[in-house]
Amino acid sequence: IIPGAQKVVEGVYSNGKWFELGGKDSPAVALDARQYKFFAQYAGWSPGQLERELETSQVWIAAACSPEILLKQVIQLPKPLWREVLELMGGEYEAMSRKQYGEL
């Protein structure tokens, strides 16, 4: 586990001090790329903004996902990962994903 990482669900962690993994006083490490996903962009919200957006369900759809889904490689998938998740959720969410592709 990366130092300082915060547990999201079993087997999935967020943030952490990944840059300390190969510091001058520690040995270089090799990570299994299938078990880690790094994002190097920035997303920010003002205090309380994300919570308000989640409450409205108009911007974000919160879903419970397994580590396999969260860590899935997303390059060259037969369908976008967001669509796969909505289809797995079923009901109105599956219909929402199909509507986006003109299937309804």
Secondary structure, 3 states (H helix, E strand, C coil): CCCCCEEEECCEEECCCHHHCCCCCCCCCCCCHHHCCCCCCCCCCCCCHHHHHHHHCCCCCCCCCCHHHHCCCCCCCCCCHHHHHHHHHCHHHHHHHHHHCCCC
